[in-house]
Amino acid sequence: MPSQECYLEYMWGVAPGVAAVRRSFHAPQDGAGPAQGLGVHTVRLYVLDGNKDAMRLYERFGFERMNERQLLPDHPAGSEELMRLRLI
């Protein structure tokens, strides 16, 4: 991965069906600010398939779907989708 890119990992708290999370969750913004200060141009993260609340939340913060999936054979969701936020 180029030094201008980083991944956000373990973004717990955006559970399917939990509407209150939308009002209180600010991690993408909080995580992207320090990354930009370190010269990062692009932030990436994966969202479990079926977690539509998380997908909508990240899209509201400016992340875009990359139409790239990663299989998770040992997880009930089966796979996750890559999303990207360009900071500059």
PyMOL Python script that loads the backbone (N, CA, C, O; Angstrom):
from pymol import cmd

cmd.read_pdbstr("""\
ATOM      1  N   MET A   1       0.848  -1.169   0.000  1.00  0.00           N
ATOM      2  CA  MET A   1       0.000   0.000   0.000  1.00  0.00           C
ATOM      3  C   MET A   1       0.897   1.237   0.000  1.00  0.00           C
ATOM      4  O   MET A   1       1.830   1.317   0.799  1.00  0.00           O
ATOM      5  N   PRO A   2       0.631   2.206  -0.886  1.00  0.00           N
ATOM      6  CA  PRO A   2       1.420   3.444  -0.913  1.00  0.00           C
ATOM      7  C   PRO A   2       1.312   4.219   0.397  1.00  0.00           C
ATOM      8  O   PRO A   2       0.315   4.108   1.110  1.00  0.00           O
ATOM      9  N   SER A   3       2.339   5.001   0.709  1.00  0.00           N
ATOM     10  CA  SER A   3       2.345   5.742   1.972  1.00  0.00           C
ATOM     11  C   SER A   3       1.255   6.804   2.038  1.00  0.00           C
ATOM     12  O   SER A   3       0.947   7.296   3.123  1.00  0.00           O
ATOM     13  N   GLN A   4       0.667   7.168   0.903  1.00  0.00           N
ATOM     14  CA  GLN A   4      -0.410   8.165   0.904  1.00  0.00           C
ATOM     15  C   GLN A   4      -1.779   7.529   1.165  1.00  0.00           C
ATOM     16  O   GLN A   4      -2.795   8.222   1.111  1.00  0.00           O
ATOM     17  N   GLU A   5      -1.821   6.229   1.446  1.00  0.00           N
ATOM     18  CA  GLU A   5      -3.076   5.534   1.708  1.00  0.00           C
ATOM     19  C   GLU A   5      -3.029   4.892   3.088  1.00  0.00           C
ATOM     20  O   GLU A   5      -1.965   4.504   3.570  1.00  0.00           O
ATOM     21  N   CYS A   6      -4.205   4.784   3.721  1.00  0.00           N
ATOM     22  CA  CYS A   6      -4.295   4.070   4.994  1.00  0.00           C
ATOM     23  C   CYS A   6      -5.644   3.382   5.089  1.00  0.00           C
ATOM     24  O   CYS A   6      -6.585   3.738   4.380  1.00  0.00           O
ATOM     25  N   TYR A   7      -5.731   2.392   5.972  1.00  0.00           N
ATOM     26  CA  TYR A   7      -6.970   1.674   6.231  1.00  0.00           C
ATOM     27  C   TYR A   7      -7.469   2.026   7.624  1.00  0.00           C
ATOM     28  O   TYR A   7      -6.691   2.132   8.572  1.00  0.00           O
ATOM     29  N   LEU A   8      -8.789   2.205   7.728  1.00  0.00           N
ATOM     30  CA  LEU A   8      -9.431   2.272   9.038  1.00  0.00           C
ATOM     31  C   LEU A   8      -9.885   0.848   9.335  1.00  0.00           C
ATOM     32  O   LEU A   8     -10.549   0.219   8.512  1.00  0.00           O
ATOM     33  N   GLU A   9      -9.528   0.347  10.504  1.00  0.00           N
ATOM     34  CA  GLU A   9      -9.896  -1.014  10.861  1.00  0.00           C
ATOM     35  C   GLU A   9     -10.658  -1.033  12.168  1.00  0.00           C
ATOM     36  O   GLU A   9     -10.557  -0.121  12.988  1.00  0.00           O
ATOM     37  N   TYR A  10     -11.416  -2.086  12.337  1.00  0.00           N
ATOM     38  CA  TYR A  10     -12.163  -2.333  13.570  1.00  0.00           C
ATOM     39  C   TYR A  10     -13.072  -1.161  13.923  1.00  0.00           C
ATOM     40  O   TYR A  10     -13.002  -0.609  15.021  1.00  0.00           O
ATOM     41  N   MET A  11     -13.919  -0.796  12.978  1.00  0.00           N
ATOM     42  CA  MET A  11     -14.867   0.294  13.181  1.00  0.00           C
ATOM     43  C   MET A  11     -16.152  -0.277  13.781  1.00  0.00           C
ATOM     44  O   MET A  11     -17.188  -0.319  13.117  1.00  0.00           O
ATOM     45  N   TRP A  12     -16.081  -0.708  15.014  1.00  0.00           N
ATOM     46  CA  TRP A  12     -17.239  -1.294  15.688  1.00  0.00           C
ATOM     47  C   TRP A  12     -18.224  -0.202  16.055  1.00  0.00           C
ATOM     48  O   TRP A  12     -17.840   0.940  16.309  1.00  0.00           O
ATOM     49  N   GLY A  13     -19.477  -0.556  16.081  1.00  0.00           N
ATOM     50  CA  GLY A  13     -20.490   0.376  16.548  1.00  0.00           C
ATOM     51  C   GLY A  13     -21.535   0.727  15.513  1.00  0.00           C
ATOM     52  O   GLY A  13     -22.526   1.375  15.850  1.00  0.00           O
ATOM     53  N   VAL A  14     -21.355   0.326  14.267  1.00  0.00           N
ATOM     54  CA  VAL A  14     -22.360   0.599  13.253  1.00  0.00           C
ATOM     55  C   VAL A  14     -23.074  -0.717  12.981  1.00  0.00           C
ATOM     56  O   VAL A  14     -22.904  -1.330  11.927  1.00  0.00           O
ATOM     57  N   ALA A  15     -23.870  -1.132  13.946  1.00  0.00           N
ATOM     58  CA  ALA A  15     -24.564  -2.414  13.852  1.00  0.00           C
ATOM     59  C   ALA A  15     -25.823  -2.280  13.016  1.00  0.00           C
ATOM     60  O   ALA A  15     -26.495  -1.250  13.082  1.00  0.00           O
ATOM     61  N   PRO A  16     -26.159  -3.290  12.234  1.00  0.00           N
ATOM     62  CA  PRO A  16     -27.394  -3.238  11.459  1.00  0.00           C
ATOM     63  C   PRO A  16     -28.603  -2.990  12.363  1.00  0.00           C
ATOM     64  O   PRO A  16     -28.745  -3.628  13.405  1.00  0.00           O
ATOM     65  N   GLY A  17     -29.464  -2.068  11.963  1.00  0.00           N
ATOM     66  CA  GLY A  17     -30.691  -1.793  12.691  1.00  0.00           C
ATOM     67  C   GLY A  17     -30.543  -0.855  13.869  1.00  0.00           C
ATOM     68  O   GLY A  17     -31.514  -0.665  14.600  1.00  0.00           O
ATOM     69  N   VAL A  18     -29.393  -0.262  14.094  1.00  0.00           N
ATOM     70  CA  VAL A  18     -29.206   0.631  15.234  1.00  0.00           C
ATOM     71  C   VAL A  18     -29.180   2.070  14.723  1.00  0.00           C
ATOM     72  O   VAL A  18     -28.129   2.569  14.320  1.00  0.00           O
ATOM     73  N   ALA A  19     -30.339   2.739  14.740  1.00  0.00           N
ATOM     74  CA  ALA A  19     -30.456   4.086  14.185  1.00  0.00           C
ATOM     75  C   ALA A  19     -29.711   5.132  15.000  1.00  0.00           C
ATOM     76  O   ALA A  19     -29.233   6.117  14.437  1.00  0.00           O
ATOM     77  N   ALA A  20     -29.598   4.944  16.317  1.00  0.00           N
ATOM     78  CA  ALA A  20     -28.959   5.953  17.164  1.00  0.00           C
ATOM     79  C   ALA A  20     -27.492   6.125  16.833  1.00  0.00           C
ATOM     80  O   ALA A  20     -26.914   7.175  17.117  1.00  0.00           O
ATOM     81  N   VAL A  21     -26.886   5.128  16.245  1.00  0.00           N
ATOM     82  CA  VAL A  21     -25.470   5.206  15.904  1.00  0.00           C
ATOM     83  C   VAL A  21     -25.224   6.357  14.938  1.00  0.00           C
ATOM     84  O   VAL A  21     -24.196   7.029  15.023  1.00  0.00           O
ATOM     85  N   ARG A  22     -26.148   6.587  14.033  1.00  0.00           N
ATOM     86  CA  ARG A  22     -25.984   7.645  13.036  1.00  0.00           C
ATOM     87  C   ARG A  22     -25.823   9.008  13.678  1.00  0.00           C
ATOM     88  O   ARG A  22     -25.077   9.845  13.172  1.00  0.00           O
ATOM     89  N   ARG A  23     -26.505   9.241  14.777  1.00  0.00           N
ATOM     90  CA  ARG A  23     -26.459  10.554  15.419  1.00  0.00           C
ATOM     91  C   ARG A  23     -25.181  10.760  16.227  1.00  0.00           C
ATOM     92  O   ARG A  23     -24.789  11.901  16.471  1.00  0.00           O
ATOM     93  N   SER A  24     -24.534   9.692  16.643  1.00  0.00           N
ATOM     94  CA  SER A  24     -23.417   9.848  17.569  1.00  0.00           C
ATOM     95  C   SER A  24     -22.063   9.400  17.021  1.00  0.00           C
ATOM     96  O   SER A  24     -21.041   9.582  17.684  1.00  0.00           O
ATOM     97  N   PHE A  25     -22.041   8.826  15.838  1.00  0.00           N
ATOM     98  CA  PHE A  25     -20.804   8.226  15.335  1.00  0.00           C
ATOM     99  C   PHE A  25     -20.034   9.234  14.488  1.00  0.00           C
ATOM    100  O   PHE A  25     -20.543   9.702  13.469  1.00  0.00           O
ATOM    101  N   HIS A  26     -18.821   9.571  14.898  1.00  0.00           N
ATOM    102  CA  HIS A  26     -18.007  10.539  14.170  1.00  0.00           C
ATOM    103  C   HIS A  26     -16.627   9.981  13.841  1.00  0.00           C
ATOM    104  O   HIS A  26     -15.745  10.743  13.446  1.00  0.00           O
ATOM    105  N   ALA A  27     -16.417   8.694  13.988  1.00  0.00           N
ATOM    106  CA  ALA A  27     -15.085   8.112  13.805  1.00  0.00           C
ATOM    107  C   ALA A  27     -14.486   8.356  12.423  1.00  0.00           C
ATOM    108  O   ALA A  27     -13.292   8.644  12.350  1.00  0.00           O
ATOM    109  N   PRO A  28     -15.241   8.259  11.310  1.00  0.00           N
ATOM    110  CA  PRO A  28     -14.581   8.509  10.026  1.00  0.00           C
ATOM    111  C   PRO A  28     -13.959   9.899   9.954  1.00  0.00           C
ATOM    112  O   PRO A  28     -12.838  10.045   9.466  1.00  0.00           O
ATOM    113  N   GLN A  29     -14.659  10.914  10.427  1.00  0.00           N
ATOM    114  CA  GLN A  29     -14.100  12.263  10.407  1.00  0.00           C
ATOM    115  C   GLN A  29     -12.913  12.344  11.358  1.00  0.00           C
ATOM    116  O   GLN A  29     -11.866  12.882  10.997  1.00  0.00           O
ATOM    117  N   ASP A  30     -13.064  11.824  12.550  1.00  0.00           N
ATOM    118  CA  ASP A  30     -11.990  11.888  13.537  1.00  0.00           C
ATOM    119  C   ASP A  30     -10.753  11.134  13.044  1.00  0.00           C
ATOM    120  O   ASP A  30      -9.624  11.564  13.284  1.00  0.00           O
ATOM    121  N   GLY A  31     -10.966  10.017  12.362  1.00  0.00           N
ATOM    122  CA  GLY A  31      -9.845   9.233  11.873  1.00  0.00           C
ATOM    123  C   GLY A  31      -9.184   9.846  10.660  1.00  0.00           C
ATOM    124  O   GLY A  31      -7.970   9.729  10.493  1.00  0.00           O
ATOM    125  N   ALA A  32      -9.966  10.503   9.801  1.00  0.00           N
ATOM    126  CA  ALA A  32      -9.411  11.064   8.572  1.00  0.00           C
ATOM    127  C   ALA A  32      -8.581  12.314   8.848  1.00  0.00           C
ATOM    128  O   ALA A  32      -7.586  12.541   8.159  1.00  0.00           O
ATOM    129  N   GLY A  33      -8.954  13.131   9.828  1.00  0.00           N
ATOM    130  CA  GLY A  33      -8.215  14.359  10.118  1.00  0.00           C
ATOM    131  C   GLY A  33      -6.753  14.115  10.413  1.00  0.00           C
ATOM    132  O   GLY A  33      -5.897  14.709   9.757  1.00  0.00           O
ATOM    133  N   PRO A  34      -6.427  13.260  11.378  1.00  0.00           N
ATOM    134  CA  PRO A  34      -5.020  12.966  11.660  1.00  0.00           C
ATOM    135  C   PRO A  34      -4.313  12.331  10.457  1.00  0.00           C
ATOM    136  O   PRO A  34      -3.135  12.601  10.222  1.00  0.00           O
ATOM    137  N   ALA A  35      -5.008  11.508   9.711  1.00  0.00           N
ATOM    138  CA  ALA A  35      -4.397  10.865   8.551  1.00  0.00           C
ATOM    139  C   ALA A  35      -3.979  11.915   7.529  1.00  0.00           C
ATOM    140  O   ALA A  35      -2.890  11.826   6.960  1.00  0.00           O
ATOM    141  N   GLN A  36      -4.820  12.895   7.292  1.00  0.00           N
ATOM    142  CA  GLN A  36      -4.496  13.937   6.329  1.00  0.00           C
ATOM    143  C   GLN A  36      -3.283  14.735   6.792  1.00  0.00           C
ATOM    144  O   GLN A  36      -2.451  15.126   5.974  1.00  0.00           O
ATOM    145  N   GLY A  37      -3.175  14.979   8.099  1.00  0.00           N
ATOM    146  CA  GLY A  37      -2.029  15.683   8.646  1.00  0.00           C
ATOM    147  C   GLY A  37      -0.723  14.923   8.470  1.00  0.00           C
ATOM    148  O   GLY A  37       0.356  15.512   8.525  1.00  0.00           O
ATOM    149  N   LEU A  38      -0.822  13.600   8.255  1.00  0.00           N
ATOM    150  CA  LEU A  38       0.371  12.764   8.038  1.00  0.00           C
ATOM    151  C   LEU A  38       0.681  12.589   6.551  1.00  0.00           C
ATOM    152  O   LEU A  38       1.555  11.802   6.187  1.00  0.00           O
ATOM    153  N   GLY A  39      -0.026  13.315   5.700  1.00  0.00           N
ATOM    154  CA  GLY A  39       0.218  13.220   4.266  1.00  0.00           C
ATOM    155  C   GLY A  39      -0.577  12.143   3.565  1.00  0.00           C
ATOM    156  O   GLY A  39      -0.296  11.828   2.409  1.00  0.00           O
ATOM    157  N   VAL A  40      -1.567  11.566   4.236  1.00  0.00           N
ATOM    158  CA  VAL A  40      -2.400  10.530   3.631  1.00  0.00           C
ATOM    159  C   VAL A  40      -3.411  11.195   2.699  1.00  0.00           C
ATOM    160  O   VAL A  40      -4.065  12.170   3.068  1.00  0.00           O
ATOM    161  N   HIS A  41      -3.529  10.655   1.492  1.00  0.00           N
ATOM    162  CA  HIS A  41      -4.463  11.194   0.505  1.00  0.00           C
ATOM    163  C   HIS A  41      -5.751  10.389   0.423  1.00  0.00           C
ATOM    164  O   HIS A  41      -6.797  10.917   0.046  1.00  0.00           O
ATOM    165  N   THR A  42      -5.674   9.104   0.778  1.00  0.00           N
ATOM    166  CA  THR A  42      -6.815   8.199   0.609  1.00  0.00           C
ATOM    167  C   THR A  42      -6.971   7.314   1.842  1.00  0.00           C
ATOM    168  O   THR A  42      -6.000   6.739   2.333  1.00  0.00           O
ATOM    169  N   VAL A  43      -8.206   7.212   2.336  1.00  0.00           N
ATOM    170  CA  VAL A  43      -8.536   6.332   3.459  1.00  0.00           C
ATOM    171  C   VAL A  43      -9.446   5.237   2.916  1.00  0.00           C
ATOM    172  O   VAL A  43     -10.394   5.512   2.181  1.00  0.00           O
ATOM    173  N   ARG A  44      -9.154   4.008   3.282  1.00  0.00           N
ATOM    174  CA  ARG A  44      -9.961   2.864   2.838  1.00  0.00           C
ATOM    175  C   ARG A  44     -10.474   2.108   4.052  1.00  0.00           C
ATOM    176  O   ARG A  44      -9.860   2.116   5.119  1.00  0.00           O
ATOM    177  N   LEU A  45     -11.613   1.454   3.866  1.00  0.00           N
ATOM    178  CA  LEU A  45     -12.160   0.579   4.897  1.00  0.00           C
ATOM    179  C   LEU A  45     -13.047  -0.454   4.243  1.00  0.00           C
ATOM    180  O   LEU A  45     -13.501  -0.277   3.112  1.00  0.00           O
ATOM    181  N   TYR A  46     -13.288  -1.527   4.958  1.00  0.00           N
ATOM    182  CA  TYR A  46     -14.193  -2.581   4.496  1.00  0.00           C
ATOM    183  C   TYR A  46     -15.444  -2.567   5.358  1.00  0.00           C
ATOM    184  O   TYR A  46     -15.382  -2.318   6.562  1.00  0.00           O
ATOM    185  N   VAL A  47     -16.589  -2.839   4.721  1.00  0.00           N
ATOM    186  CA  VAL A  47     -17.870  -2.944   5.417  1.00  0.00           C
ATOM    187  C   VAL A  47     -18.437  -4.332   5.137  1.00  0.00           C
ATOM    188  O   VAL A  47     -18.494  -4.776   3.990  1.00  0.00           O
ATOM    189  N   LEU A  48     -18.854  -5.006   6.205  1.00  0.00           N
ATOM    190  CA  LEU A  48     -19.444  -6.338   6.040  1.00  0.00           C
ATOM    191  C   LEU A  48     -20.681  -6.282   5.169  1.00  0.00           C
ATOM    192  O   LEU A  48     -21.495  -5.367   5.297  1.00  0.00           O
ATOM    193  N   ASP A  49     -20.828  -7.257   4.281  1.00  0.00           N
ATOM    194  CA  ASP A  49     -22.028  -7.345   3.464  1.00  0.00           C
ATOM    195  C   ASP A  49     -23.255  -7.445   4.365  1.00  0.00           C
ATOM    196  O   ASP A  49     -23.249  -8.148   5.375  1.00  0.00           O
ATOM    197  N   GLY A  50     -24.278  -6.745   3.988  1.00  0.00           N
ATOM    198  CA  GLY A  50     -25.510  -6.742   4.759  1.00  0.00           C
ATOM    199  C   GLY A  50     -25.598  -5.629   5.779  1.00  0.00           C
ATOM    200  O   GLY A  50     -26.675  -5.392   6.326  1.00  0.00           O
ATOM    201  N   ASN A  51     -24.510  -4.939   6.054  1.00  0.00           N
ATOM    202  CA  ASN A  51     -24.531  -3.849   7.030  1.00  0.00           C
ATOM    203  C   ASN A  51     -24.847  -2.539   6.299  1.00  0.00           C
ATOM    204  O   ASN A  51     -23.979  -1.687   6.109  1.00  0.00           O
ATOM    205  N   LYS A  52     -26.091  -2.411   5.905  1.00  0.00           N
ATOM    206  CA  LYS A  52     -26.530  -1.258   5.110  1.00  0.00           C
ATOM    207  C   LYS A  52     -26.454   0.048   5.893  1.00  0.00           C
ATOM    208  O   LYS A  52     -26.203   1.103   5.310  1.00  0.00           O
ATOM    209  N   ASP A  53     -26.670  -0.010   7.206  1.00  0.00           N
ATOM    210  CA  ASP A  53     -26.563   1.207   8.024  1.00  0.00           C
ATOM    211  C   ASP A  53     -25.146   1.768   7.958  1.00  0.00           C
ATOM    212  O   ASP A  53     -24.962   2.974   7.793  1.00  0.00           O
ATOM    213  N   ALA A  54     -24.154   0.903   8.085  1.00  0.00           N
ATOM    214  CA  ALA A  54     -22.761   1.351   8.013  1.00  0.00           C
ATOM    215  C   ALA A  54     -22.448   1.890   6.625  1.00  0.00           C
ATOM    216  O   ALA A  54     -21.794   2.924   6.492  1.00  0.00           O
ATOM    217  N   MET A  55     -22.909   1.200   5.595  1.00  0.00           N
ATOM    218  CA  MET A  55     -22.650   1.631   4.221  1.00  0.00           C
ATOM    219  C   MET A  55     -23.209   3.037   3.982  1.00  0.00           C
ATOM    220  O   MET A  55     -22.526   3.890   3.417  1.00  0.00           O
ATOM    221  N   ARG A  56     -24.439   3.272   4.407  1.00  0.00           N
ATOM    222  CA  ARG A  56     -25.054   4.600   4.234  1.00  0.00           C
ATOM    223  C   ARG A  56     -24.308   5.658   5.044  1.00  0.00           C
ATOM    224  O   ARG A  56     -24.098   6.774   4.569  1.00  0.00           O
ATOM    225  N   LEU A  57     -23.909   5.306   6.262  1.00  0.00           N
ATOM    226  CA  LEU A  57     -23.195   6.259   7.104  1.00  0.00           C
ATOM    227  C   LEU A  57     -21.877   6.668   6.454  1.00  0.00           C
ATOM    228  O   LEU A  57     -21.581   7.859   6.361  1.00  0.00           O
ATOM    229  N   TYR A  58     -21.095   5.715   6.010  1.00  0.00           N
ATOM    230  CA  TYR A  58     -19.813   6.035   5.387  1.00  0.00           C
ATOM    231  C   TYR A  58     -20.014   6.833   4.103  1.00  0.00           C
ATOM    232  O   TYR A  58     -19.231   7.735   3.809  1.00  0.00           O
ATOM    233  N   GLU A  59     -21.055   6.510   3.336  1.00  0.00           N
ATOM    234  CA  GLU A  59     -21.337   7.286   2.129  1.00  0.00           C
ATOM    235  C   GLU A  59     -21.666   8.741   2.485  1.00  0.00           C
ATOM    236  O   GLU A  59     -21.284   9.656   1.756  1.00  0.00           O
ATOM    237  N   ARG A  60     -22.364   8.956   3.589  1.00  0.00           N
ATOM    238  CA  ARG A  60     -22.652  10.328   4.023  1.00  0.00           C
ATOM    239  C   ARG A  60     -21.382  11.078   4.376  1.00  0.00           C
ATOM    240  O   ARG A  60     -21.328  12.297   4.211  1.00  0.00           O
ATOM    241  N   PHE A  61     -20.353  10.382   4.860  1.00  0.00           N
ATOM    242  CA  PHE A  61     -19.076  11.006   5.190  1.00  0.00           C
ATOM    243  C   PHE A  61     -18.190  11.168   3.957  1.00  0.00           C
ATOM    244  O   PHE A  61     -17.079  11.689   4.059  1.00  0.00           O
ATOM    245  N   GLY A  62     -18.667  10.731   2.800  1.00  0.00           N
ATOM    246  CA  GLY A  62     -17.920  10.925   1.564  1.00  0.00           C
ATOM    247  C   GLY A  62     -17.212   9.703   1.020  1.00  0.00           C
ATOM    248  O   GLY A  62     -16.574   9.786  -0.029  1.00  0.00           O
ATOM    249  N   PHE A  63     -17.305   8.570   1.700  1.00  0.00           N
ATOM    250  CA  PHE A  63     -16.700   7.344   1.189  1.00  0.00           C
ATOM    251  C   PHE A  63     -17.478   6.881  -0.033  1.00  0.00           C
ATOM    252  O   PHE A  63     -18.693   7.063  -0.113  1.00  0.00           O
ATOM    253  N   GLU A  64     -16.772   6.281  -0.983  1.00  0.00           N
ATOM    254  CA  GLU A  64     -17.418   5.727  -2.163  1.00  0.00           C
ATOM    255  C   GLU A  64     -17.174   4.223  -2.227  1.00  0.00           C
ATOM    256  O   GLU A  64     -16.134   3.727  -1.794  1.00  0.00           O
ATOM    257  N   ARG A  65     -18.143   3.521  -2.770  1.00  0.00           N
ATOM    258  CA  ARG A  65     -18.024   2.078  -2.919  1.00  0.00           C
ATOM    259  C   ARG A  65     -17.080   1.778  -4.079  1.00  0.00           C
ATOM    260  O   ARG A  65     -17.146   2.414  -5.131  1.00  0.00           O
ATOM    261  N   MET A  66     -16.206   0.803  -3.869  1.00  0.00           N
ATOM    262  CA  MET A  66     -15.207   0.461  -4.880  1.00  0.00           C
ATOM    263  C   MET A  66     -15.602  -0.784  -5.695  1.00  0.00           C
ATOM    264  O   MET A  66     -14.874  -1.184  -6.603  1.00  0.00           O
ATOM    265  N   ASN A  67     -16.740  -1.388  -5.375  1.00  0.00           N
ATOM    266  CA  ASN A  67     -17.189  -2.608  -6.058  1.00  0.00           C
ATOM    267  C   ASN A  67     -16.117  -3.692  -6.032  1.00  0.00           C
ATOM    268  O   ASN A  67     -15.931  -4.435  -6.996  1.00  0.00           O
ATOM    269  N   GLU A  68     -15.425  -3.759  -4.913  1.00  0.00           N
ATOM    270  CA  GLU A  68     -14.399  -4.782  -4.696  1.00  0.00           C
ATOM    271  C   GLU A  68     -14.739  -5.510  -3.406  1.00  0.00           C
ATOM    272  O   GLU A  68     -14.884  -4.890  -2.352  1.00  0.00           O
ATOM    273  N   ARG A  69     -14.863  -6.818  -3.495  1.00  0.00           N
ATOM    274  CA  ARG A  69     -15.231  -7.609  -2.333  1.00  0.00           C
ATOM    275  C   ARG A  69     -14.081  -8.495  -1.891  1.00  0.00           C
ATOM    276  O   ARG A  69     -13.248  -8.924  -2.689  1.00  0.00           O
ATOM    277  N   GLN A  70     -14.067  -8.754  -0.590  1.00  0.00           N
ATOM    278  CA  GLN A  70     -13.094  -9.662   0.011  1.00  0.00           C
ATOM    279  C   GLN A  70     -13.888 -10.775   0.688  1.00  0.00           C
ATOM    280  O   GLN A  70     -14.731 -10.500   1.542  1.00  0.00           O
ATOM    281  N   LEU A  71     -13.630 -12.014   0.320  1.00  0.00           N
ATOM    282  CA  LEU A  71     -14.350 -13.146   0.899  1.00  0.00           C
ATOM    283  C   LEU A  71     -13.904 -13.388   2.334  1.00  0.00           C
ATOM    284  O   LEU A  71     -12.724 -13.282   2.667  1.00  0.00           O
ATOM    285  N   LEU A  72     -14.883 -13.717   3.173  1.00  0.00           N
ATOM    286  CA  LEU A  72     -14.639 -14.048   4.582  1.00  0.00           C
ATOM    287  C   LEU A  72     -15.284 -15.405   4.853  1.00  0.00           C
ATOM    288  O   LEU A  72     -16.389 -15.462   5.393  1.00  0.00           O
ATOM    289  N   PRO A  73     -14.628 -16.474   4.495  1.00  0.00           N
ATOM    290  CA  PRO A  73     -15.256 -17.794   4.593  1.00  0.00           C
ATOM    291  C   PRO A  73     -15.661 -18.199   6.007  1.00  0.00           C
ATOM    292  O   PRO A  73     -16.572 -19.013   6.165  1.00  0.00           O
ATOM    293  N   ASP A  74     -15.017 -17.661   7.034  1.00  0.00           N
ATOM    294  CA  ASP A  74     -15.333 -18.041   8.409  1.00  0.00           C
ATOM    295  C   ASP A  74     -16.262 -17.061   9.106  1.00  0.00           C
ATOM    296  O   ASP A  74     -16.487 -17.180  10.311  1.00  0.00           O
ATOM    297  N   HIS A  75     -16.810 -16.087   8.370  1.00  0.00           N
ATOM    298  CA  HIS A  75     -17.696 -15.079   8.967  1.00  0.00           C
ATOM    299  C   HIS A  75     -19.096 -15.252   8.399  1.00  0.00           C
ATOM    300  O   HIS A  75     -19.243 -15.525   7.208  1.00  0.00           O
ATOM    301  N   PRO A  76     -20.140 -15.097   9.234  1.00  0.00           N
ATOM    302  CA  PRO A  76     -21.517 -15.262   8.755  1.00  0.00           C
ATOM    303  C   PRO A  76     -21.889 -14.324   7.603  1.00  0.00           C
ATOM    304  O   PRO A  76     -22.740 -14.675   6.787  1.00  0.00           O
ATOM    305  N   ALA A  77     -21.270 -13.134   7.516  1.00  0.00           N
ATOM    306  CA  ALA A  77     -21.595 -12.188   6.438  1.00  0.00           C
ATOM    307  C   ALA A  77     -21.089 -12.708   5.095  1.00  0.00           C
ATOM    308  O   ALA A  77     -21.635 -12.341   4.055  1.00  0.00           O
ATOM    309  N   GLY A  78     -20.070 -13.545   5.096  1.00  0.00           N
ATOM    310  CA  GLY A  78     -19.558 -14.127   3.867  1.00  0.00           C
ATOM    311  C   GLY A  78     -18.517 -13.293   3.147  1.00  0.00           C
ATOM    312  O   GLY A  78     -17.569 -13.836   2.580  1.00  0.00           O
ATOM    313  N   SER A  79     -18.684 -11.964   3.164  1.00  0.00           N
ATOM    314  CA  SER A  79     -17.709 -11.094   2.502  1.00  0.00           C
ATOM    315  C   SER A  79     -17.881  -9.666   2.996  1.00  0.00           C
ATOM    316  O   SER A  79     -18.809  -9.348   3.739  1.00  0.00           O
ATOM    317  N   GLU A  80     -16.958  -8.816   2.560  1.00  0.00           N
ATOM    318  CA  GLU A  80     -17.020  -7.401   2.895  1.00  0.00           C
ATOM    319  C   GLU A  80     -16.660  -6.592   1.659  1.00  0.00           C
ATOM    320  O   GLU A  80     -15.959  -7.071   0.768  1.00  0.00           O
ATOM    321  N   GLU A  81     -17.156  -5.348   1.619  1.00  0.00           N
ATOM    322  CA  GLU A  81     -16.940  -4.491   0.461  1.00  0.00           C
ATOM    323  C   GLU A  81     -15.999  -3.347   0.808  1.00  0.00           C
ATOM    324  O   GLU A  81     -16.092  -2.757   1.884  1.00  0.00           O
ATOM    325  N   LEU A  82     -15.096  -3.042  -0.112  1.00  0.00           N
ATOM    326  CA  LEU A  82     -14.135  -1.967   0.070  1.00  0.00           C
ATOM    327  C   LEU A  82     -14.775  -0.614  -0.235  1.00  0.00           C
ATOM    328  O   LEU A  82     -15.504  -0.462  -1.215  1.00  0.00           O
ATOM    329  N   MET A  83     -14.487   0.369   0.627  1.00  0.00           N
ATOM    330  CA  MET A  83     -14.924   1.752   0.408  1.00  0.00           C
ATOM    331  C   MET A  83     -13.692   2.653   0.496  1.00  0.00           C
ATOM    332  O   MET A  83     -12.705   2.306   1.144  1.00  0.00           O
ATOM    333  N   ARG A  84     -13.760   3.820  -0.168  1.00  0.00           N
ATOM    334  CA  ARG A  84     -12.618   4.724  -0.224  1.00  0.00           C
ATOM    335  C   ARG A  84     -13.073   6.162  -0.015  1.00  0.00           C
ATOM    336  O   ARG A  84     -14.134   6.574  -0.484  1.00  0.00           O
ATOM    337  N   LEU A  85     -12.244   6.911   0.700  1.00  0.00           N
ATOM    338  CA  LEU A  85     -12.452   8.355   0.899  1.00  0.00           C
ATOM    339  C   LEU A  85     -11.187   9.061   0.443  1.00  0.00           C
ATOM    340  O   LEU A  85     -10.113   8.829   0.998  1.00  0.00           O
ATOM    341  N   ARG A  86     -11.303   9.909  -0.548  1.00  0.00           N
ATOM    342  CA  ARG A  86     -10.168  10.718  -1.011  1.00  0.00           C
ATOM    343  C   ARG A  86     -10.156  12.004  -0.192  1.00  0.00           C
ATOM    344  O   ARG A  86     -11.160  12.715  -0.129  1.00  0.00           O
ATOM    345  N   LEU A  87      -9.026  12.300   0.431  1.00  0.00           N
ATOM    346  CA  LEU A  87      -8.922  13.469   1.305  1.00  0.00           C
ATOM    347  C   LEU A  87      -8.480  14.712   0.543  1.00  0.00           C
ATOM    348  O   LEU A  87      -8.750  15.834   0.971  1.00  0.00           O
ATOM    349  N   ILE A  88      -7.804  14.517  -0.579  1.00  0.00           N
ATOM    350  CA  ILE A  88      -7.400  15.680  -1.396  1.00  0.00           C
ATOM    351  C   ILE A  88      -7.759  15.435  -2.839  1.00  0.00           C
ATOM    352  O   ILE A  88      -7.506  16.286  -3.691  1.00  0.00           O
TER     353      ILE A  88
END
""", "prot")
cmd.dss("prot")
cmd.show_as("cartoon", "prot")
cmd.util.cbc("prot")
cmd.orient("prot")
